[in-house]
Amino acid sequence: MAPLLSPVSWAEMAACDHTSWYRQAKFGMFIHWGPYSQASVEASWPIMRPEPGGITEAAYRALPQTFNPEKFDPQAFVDLARLAGQKYMVFTTKHHDGFCMFDSAYTDYKINRTPYGKDIVAQLVKACGDDGMPLGFYYSPPDMHHPGFRDTTKLASENWHGEPQRPEWPSYLQYMQLQLTELLTRYGPAALIWFDGLNDQKKYSGERVIQMIRELQPATLVNDRIGVDADYETPEQFIPTAIPTKGIKLTGIDPEVSKRLKNTVPRPEDFRLWETCMTINNTWAYNKNDHDFKSEQTLIRGLVEVASRGGNFLLNVGPQPDGQIQPEFQQRLRAIGDWLTLNGDAIYGTTYGPVQGVTGLRTTANDKSIYVHIFDWPSSPCEIAGVDARVLSARLLANGKPLTFRQTEGKLTIDIPQQAPDPNVSVIALKTY
């Protein structure tokens, strides 16, 4: 089939340095969505680790028979991401249950065989392409539905890790690569492939898979969850306390090593590209019973925390069964977007700042500026140690108001208003020489 979209500007930029757009973007939207949204259960896990009184595997597998998200509007997803200040999106094309949200030629367990009957991924790809929004594909190597991945005559809870020792395993690897080929040849330029390999990720022949991706779409980024480090690391539901460097994995890092690295500012060539993925409440999929929403302040500060260590923040939404994103998520995303409208220069296109590990403030930086993000607004002049660059000017980023300052060896003192300009995070922009 011919590609659904022609290349867009971000892909052209990536052709020179395939990580450049990603380093500048900083903030993205993760979307976990599938038939499981109807039951208000987590994606895939209820059949992998069943809980007493929970949904049965038979009931879970029957959910596609009633899945009909008639209110799905792909442009509304893109518009919300834009309003939130998010610069890319990542969509779950297939989760661990094996159900495909795209029209794969290699399975009937897919969105086109539901009452809805239309290719969700194709619609979102078109909306993103028309808008110039980079779109990445989450794809799960584990697949509870495919008989080559596991003996499907058993319950998934018995063998959800996969069974590479069976003679059928090569047929599953072929299936996985055929579906990835579909995603990379039928749906235009893919910003990234987001694997979610769970345990023993080396069993998926990751080197071979990445080689295939590079041949089909050289600019496509690949995360670290298929047994190969690839382009970037993906801590989940937590923000590292230290700036990641090459050779030190964020997951499973020794606490003493983490403590030692907390205040360290690495050389640019030692920096390890990374992205934290996080939920707005406690679940990835839509759950009508989960009302434990993170506050606007917590999410804005989370974005700042991530950016201050050079990372990207991939914030998840789980659409409702009808295809709409629930109001509580929309409210918080719009609030982050409002903050970024005034303070985006301190996030986009920046990396980790020179001051790390100081209580109450974080720093980001680019070639010409250092941005001081203040969580705890001081009652007296703001004093910052560790700014070695010569400061030429200081101003409040949100309103442009200039601030007086004094710089001596090892310390910068900035005269600030009595009240914090922003209750979430106030930013001072320092122009440096």
C-alpha positions as CSV (number, residue, x, y, z in Angstrom):
1,M,0.0,0.0,0.0
2,A,1.1,3.6,-0.6
3,P,2.0,5.7,2.5
4,L,-1.0,7.6,4.0
5,L,1.1,10.7,4.5
6,S,4.0,12.5,2.9
7,P,6.9,13.5,5.1
8,V,6.5,16.6,7.4
9,S,8.9,19.2,8.5
10,W,9.9,17.5,11.8
11,A,11.0,14.4,9.8
12,E,13.0,16.6,7.5
13,M,14.8,18.1,10.5
14,A,15.4,14.6,11.9
15,A,17.1,13.5,8.7
16,C,20.1,15.6,9.7
17,D,20.1,14.6,13.4
18,H,17.4,12.1,14.2
19,T,17.3,13.2,17.9
20,S,17.3,16.9,17.4
21,W,13.5,17.4,17.2
22,Y,13.0,15.2,20.2
23,R,15.6,17.1,22.3
24,Q,13.8,20.3,21.6
25,A,10.2,19.0,22.1
26,K,10.5,18.1,25.8
27,F,6.8,17.4,26.4
28,G,4.6,14.8,24.8
29,M,1.2,13.1,25.1
30,F,1.0,9.3,25.7
31,I,-2.3,7.7,24.8
32,H,-3.3,4.3,26.2
33,W,-6.6,3.2,24.6
34,G,-8.4,0.1,23.5
35,P,-11.5,-2.0,24.2
36,Y,-10.3,-2.4,27.8
37,S,-11.5,1.2,28.4
38,Q,-15.1,-0.1,28.5
39,A,-14.4,-2.2,31.7
40,S,-12.5,0.6,33.5
41,V,-9.6,-1.9,33.9
42,E,-5.9,-1.5,33.2
43,A,-4.6,-2.4,29.7
44,S,-3.8,-6.1,29.5
45,W,-2.8,-6.6,33.1
46,P,-6.1,-8.1,34.4
47,I,-5.5,-11.2,32.3
48,M,-1.8,-11.4,33.1
49,R,-2.1,-10.9,36.8
50,P,-5.8,-11.4,37.7
51,E,-7.2,-10.2,40.9
52,P,-10.0,-11.8,42.9
53,G,-13.3,-10.4,41.8
54,G,-11.8,-8.8,38.8
55,I,-12.7,-9.3,35.1
56,T,-12.2,-12.8,33.8
57,E,-10.0,-13.5,30.8
58,A,-13.0,-14.5,28.7
59,A,-14.8,-11.3,29.5
60,Y,-11.8,-9.3,28.8
61,R,-11.3,-10.9,25.4
62,A,-14.9,-10.3,24.5
63,L,-14.6,-6.5,24.9
64,P,-13.8,-5.9,21.2
65,Q,-17.3,-7.2,20.4
66,T,-18.9,-4.1,21.9
67,F,-16.2,-1.5,21.3
68,N,-17.7,1.4,19.3
69,P,-16.1,4.8,20.1
70,E,-18.4,6.8,18.0
71,K,-17.3,10.2,19.5
72,F,-13.6,9.7,18.6
73,D,-12.3,12.8,16.9
74,P,-8.6,12.5,16.1
75,Q,-8.3,16.3,15.5
76,A,-9.6,16.9,19.1
77,F,-6.7,14.8,20.4
78,V,-4.2,16.8,18.4
79,D,-5.9,20.1,19.4
80,L,-5.7,19.2,23.1
81,A,-2.1,18.3,22.8
82,R,-1.4,21.6,21.2
83,L,-3.3,23.5,23.9
84,A,-1.3,21.6,26.5
85,G,2.0,22.6,24.9
86,Q,2.8,19.1,23.9
87,K,5.1,18.7,20.9
88,Y,4.6,15.0,20.1
89,M,2.2,12.2,20.7
90,V,2.7,8.4,21.2
91,F,-0.3,6.1,20.6
92,T,-0.7,2.5,21.7
93,T,-1.1,0.6,18.4
94,K,-1.0,-2.8,20.2
95,H,-0.8,-3.5,23.9
96,H,0.2,-6.7,25.6
97,D,-3.2,-8.3,25.0
98,G,-2.4,-8.4,21.3
99,F,-5.4,-6.3,20.2
100,C,-4.5,-4.0,17.3
101,M,-5.8,-0.4,17.0
102,F,-4.7,-0.5,13.3
103,D,-5.9,-2.5,10.4
104,S,-3.2,-5.2,10.4
105,A,-3.3,-7.8,7.6
106,Y,-1.9,-10.4,9.9
107,T,-4.7,-10.7,12.5
108,D,-8.4,-10.5,13.0
109,Y,-8.0,-9.3,16.6
110,K,-8.2,-5.7,15.6
111,I,-10.2,-2.5,15.5
112,N,-11.6,-3.1,12.0
113,R,-13.4,-6.2,13.3
114,T,-15.3,-4.3,16.1
115,P,-18.6,-2.5,15.7
116,Y,-16.6,0.7,15.2
117,G,-14.9,-0.9,12.1
118,K,-12.5,1.9,11.3
119,D,-8.7,2.2,11.6
120,I,-8.0,4.4,14.6
121,V,-4.3,4.7,13.9
122,A,-4.8,5.8,10.3
123,Q,-7.2,8.5,11.5
124,L,-4.8,9.8,14.1
125,V,-1.9,9.6,11.6
126,K,-3.8,11.8,9.2
127,A,-4.8,14.4,11.8
128,C,-1.2,14.6,13.1
129,G,0.2,14.8,9.6
130,D,-2.2,17.6,8.7
131,D,-1.2,19.5,11.8
132,G,2.6,18.8,11.7
133,M,2.4,16.9,15.0
134,P,5.1,14.2,15.3
135,L,3.4,10.9,16.1
136,G,5.1,7.8,17.6
137,F,3.8,4.3,17.8
138,Y,3.8,2.3,21.1
139,Y,4.1,-1.4,20.1
140,S,4.1,-4.2,22.6
141,P,6.5,-7.1,21.8
142,P,4.6,-9.3,24.3
143,D,1.3,-10.6,22.8
144,M,-1.1,-12.7,24.8
145,H,-3.2,-13.4,21.7
146,H,-0.7,-14.9,19.4
147,P,-0.1,-18.7,19.6
148,G,3.6,-18.3,18.7
149,F,4.2,-16.1,21.7
150,R,2.7,-18.5,24.2
151,D,0.5,-21.6,24.4
152,T,-2.9,-19.9,24.1
153,T,-4.8,-23.0,25.3
154,K,-3.7,-21.9,28.8
155,L,-4.7,-18.8,30.7
156,A,-2.5,-15.8,30.1
157,S,-1.7,-15.7,33.8
158,E,0.2,-19.0,33.4
159,N,2.6,-18.0,30.7
160,W,2.4,-14.2,30.0
161,H,6.2,-13.9,30.0
162,G,6.2,-15.7,26.6
163,E,7.7,-19.1,25.7
164,P,10.7,-18.6,23.5
165,Q,11.7,-22.2,24.1
166,R,8.8,-23.5,22.0
167,P,9.3,-24.2,18.3
168,E,6.5,-21.7,17.5
169,W,8.6,-18.8,18.8
170,P,10.2,-17.9,15.4
171,S,6.7,-17.5,13.9
172,Y,5.9,-14.9,16.5
173,L,9.1,-12.9,15.8
174,Q,8.2,-12.9,12.2
175,Y,4.6,-11.7,13.0
176,M,6.0,-8.9,15.1
177,Q,8.4,-7.8,12.4
178,L,5.6,-7.9,9.8
179,Q,3.4,-5.7,11.9
180,L,6.2,-3.2,12.5
181,T,6.8,-3.2,8.8
182,E,3.1,-2.3,8.3
183,L,3.3,0.6,10.8
184,L,6.5,1.9,9.1
185,T,5.4,1.6,5.5
186,R,1.6,2.2,5.5
187,Y,1.3,5.1,7.9
188,G,3.8,7.7,6.9
189,P,6.8,8.9,8.9
190,A,6.9,7.5,12.4
191,A,8.5,9.9,15.0
192,L,9.4,7.0,17.2
193,I,8.7,3.3,18.1
194,W,8.0,2.9,21.8
195,F,8.5,-0.7,22.7
196,D,7.3,-2.1,26.1
197,G,9.1,-5.3,26.4
198,L,8.4,-6.2,30.1
199,N,10.9,-8.9,31.2
200,D,13.8,-10.7,29.4
201,Q,13.6,-8.2,26.5
202,K,16.6,-9.8,24.7
203,K,14.3,-12.7,23.5
204,Y,12.8,-10.4,20.8
205,S,16.1,-10.2,18.7
206,G,16.2,-6.4,19.3
207,E,19.3,-5.8,17.2
208,R,17.6,-7.3,14.1
209,V,14.4,-5.3,14.8
210,I,16.2,-2.0,15.1
211,Q,18.2,-2.7,11.9
212,M,14.9,-3.2,10.2
213,I,13.5,0.0,11.6
214,R,16.6,1.9,10.5
215,E,16.3,0.5,7.0
216,L,12.6,1.4,6.7
217,Q,12.7,4.8,8.4
218,P,16.2,6.0,9.4
219,A,14.9,9.0,11.3
220,T,12.6,7.0,13.6
221,L,13.7,7.0,17.2
222,V,13.6,3.8,19.2
223,N,13.4,3.5,23.0
224,D,15.3,1.0,25.2
225,R,12.7,-1.7,25.9
226,I,13.6,-4.4,23.3
227,G,16.8,-5.6,24.9
228,V,18.9,-2.9,23.2
229,D,19.8,0.5,24.6
230,A,18.9,2.2,21.2
231,D,18.2,6.0,21.3
232,Y,16.8,6.8,24.8
233,E,15.9,5.4,28.2
234,T,12.4,5.3,29.6
235,P,11.9,5.5,33.4
236,E,8.3,4.9,34.2
237,Q,6.2,6.7,36.9
238,F,9.2,8.3,38.5
239,I,11.6,11.1,37.9
240,P,15.3,10.4,38.4
241,T,17.1,12.5,41.0
242,A,20.3,12.7,39.0
243,I,21.1,13.6,35.4
244,P,21.4,10.3,33.4
245,T,24.7,9.6,31.8
246,K,25.9,6.9,29.4
247,G,26.7,3.6,31.1
248,I,24.5,4.1,34.1
249,K,20.9,2.8,33.8
250,L,18.2,4.8,35.5
251,T,16.2,1.7,36.4
252,G,17.8,-0.3,39.2
253,I,20.5,2.3,39.9
254,D,22.2,1.8,43.2
255,P,20.9,4.4,45.8
256,E,24.4,5.4,46.8
257,V,25.3,6.0,43.2
258,S,22.2,8.0,42.7
259,K,22.9,10.1,45.8
260,R,26.5,10.7,44.7
261,L,25.4,11.9,41.2
262,K,22.5,14.1,42.4
263,N,24.4,17.4,42.2
264,T,26.7,16.4,39.3
265,V,26.5,18.2,36.0
266,P,27.9,15.9,33.3
267,R,29.6,16.9,30.1
268,P,27.3,17.1,27.1
269,E,29.0,14.1,25.4
270,D,28.3,11.9,28.5
271,F,24.6,12.8,28.7
272,R,22.1,9.9,28.2
273,L,18.9,10.9,26.3
274,W,15.8,9.9,28.4
275,E,12.1,10.3,28.9
276,T,9.8,9.8,31.9
277,C,6.3,8.5,31.2
278,M,3.7,9.2,33.8
279,T,0.0,9.1,34.4
280,I,-2.3,11.9,35.5
281,N,-4.1,9.6,38.0
282,N,-2.9,6.1,38.9
283,T,-3.9,4.1,35.8
284,W,-2.8,4.2,32.2
285,A,-6.1,3.2,30.8
286,Y,-9.4,4.9,31.4
287,N,-10.9,4.0,34.8
288,K,-14.1,5.7,35.9
289,N,-13.3,4.8,39.5
290,D,-9.8,6.3,39.7
291,H,-10.3,9.9,40.9
292,D,-6.8,10.3,42.4
293,F,-5.7,13.0,39.9
294,K,-2.4,14.8,40.3
295,S,-2.8,18.5,40.8
296,E,-1.9,21.1,38.1
297,Q,1.0,22.2,40.3
298,T,2.3,18.7,40.7
299,L,2.2,18.1,36.9
300,I,3.8,21.5,36.1
301,R,6.6,20.9,38.6
302,G,7.0,17.4,37.3
303,L,7.6,18.8,33.8
304,V,10.2,21.2,35.3
305,E,11.9,18.5,37.3
306,V,12.3,16.4,34.1
307,A,13.5,19.3,31.9
308,S,16.0,20.4,34.6
309,R,17.7,17.0,34.2
310,G,17.6,17.1,30.4
311,G,14.7,14.7,29.9
312,N,11.4,14.6,28.1
313,F,8.0,14.3,29.9
314,L,5.5,11.9,28.3
315,L,2.2,12.5,30.1
316,N,-0.5,9.9,29.6
317,V,-4.2,10.2,28.9
318,G,-6.6,7.2,28.8
319,P,-9.6,8.1,26.5
320,Q,-13.1,7.0,27.5
321,P,-14.9,4.2,25.8
322,D,-16.7,6.7,23.6
323,G,-13.5,8.1,22.3
324,Q,-13.4,11.4,24.3
325,I,-10.8,12.4,26.8
326,Q,-12.3,13.0,30.2
327,P,-12.7,16.6,31.5
328,E,-10.3,16.1,34.5
329,F,-7.5,15.3,32.1
330,Q,-8.4,18.2,29.8
331,Q,-8.5,20.7,32.6
332,R,-5.0,19.7,33.8
333,L,-3.5,19.7,30.3
334,R,-4.9,23.1,29.6
335,A,-3.4,24.4,32.8
336,I,0.0,23.1,31.8
337,G,-0.4,24.8,28.4
338,D,-1.3,28.1,30.1
339,W,1.9,27.9,32.1
340,L,3.9,27.0,29.0
341,T,2.4,29.9,27.1
342,L,4.3,32.3,29.5
343,N,7.2,30.1,30.4
344,G,7.8,27.8,27.4
345,D,11.2,29.4,26.6
346,A,12.5,27.8,29.8
347,I,11.5,24.3,28.7
348,Y,11.5,23.9,24.9
349,G,15.0,23.6,23.4
350,T,16.7,23.5,26.8
351,T,18.7,21.0,28.6
352,Y,19.9,20.5,32.2
353,G,21.0,23.7,34.0
354,P,24.3,24.3,35.8
355,V,22.7,24.3,39.3
356,Q,21.5,20.9,40.5
357,G,20.2,19.5,43.8
358,V,19.2,22.8,45.4
359,T,16.0,22.7,47.5
360,G,13.3,24.9,46.2
361,L,14.6,25.6,42.7
362,R,15.6,24.0,39.4
363,T,17.6,25.2,36.4
364,T,17.4,24.7,32.7
365,A,19.7,26.2,30.1
366,N,20.4,26.8,26.4
367,D,23.2,28.5,24.6
368,K,22.3,32.0,25.6
369,S,20.3,31.7,28.8
370,I,19.9,30.0,32.2
371,Y,16.4,29.7,33.5
372,V,15.8,29.5,37.2
373,H,12.6,27.8,38.1
374,I,11.6,28.7,41.7
375,F,9.3,26.4,43.6
376,D,9.6,28.0,47.0
377,W,9.5,31.8,46.5
378,P,12.0,33.5,48.9
379,S,11.0,36.2,51.3
380,S,14.3,38.0,50.7
381,P,16.6,38.3,47.6
382,C,17.2,35.1,45.8
383,E,20.7,33.8,46.2
384,I,22.1,31.1,43.9
385,A,25.5,29.4,44.0
386,G,27.0,27.7,41.1
387,V,26.3,30.1,38.2
388,D,29.8,30.5,36.8
389,A,28.8,32.1,33.5
390,R,28.7,35.9,33.4
391,V,25.1,37.2,33.8
392,L,24.2,40.2,31.6
393,S,20.6,40.6,32.6
394,A,17.8,39.1,34.7
395,R,14.0,39.2,34.2
396,L,10.8,37.5,35.2
397,L,10.0,35.3,32.2
398,A,6.3,35.5,32.5
399,N,6.0,39.3,32.2
400,G,9.4,40.5,31.1
401,K,10.0,42.6,34.2
402,P,13.7,43.3,34.6
403,L,15.3,42.4,38.0
404,T,18.4,43.9,39.6
405,F,21.1,41.5,40.5
406,R,24.7,41.3,41.9
407,Q,27.2,38.6,40.9
408,T,30.3,37.9,42.8
409,E,32.6,34.9,42.6
410,G,30.5,31.8,43.3
411,K,27.2,33.6,44.0
412,L,24.4,35.4,42.2
413,T,21.9,37.5,44.2
414,I,18.7,38.6,42.5
415,D,16.3,41.2,44.0
416,I,12.8,39.8,43.5
417,P,9.1,40.9,44.2
418,Q,7.5,40.0,47.5
419,Q,4.9,37.8,45.8
420,A,5.6,34.9,43.5
421,P,4.4,35.7,40.0
422,D,3.1,32.2,39.6
423,P,1.7,29.9,42.3
424,N,3.0,26.8,40.5
425,V,6.5,27.7,39.3
426,S,8.0,31.2,38.8
427,V,10.8,31.5,36.3
428,I,13.7,34.0,36.2
429,A,15.5,34.2,32.8
430,L,19.2,35.0,33.0
431,K,20.9,36.2,29.9
432,T,24.5,35.0,30.0
433,Y,27.8,35.7,28.2
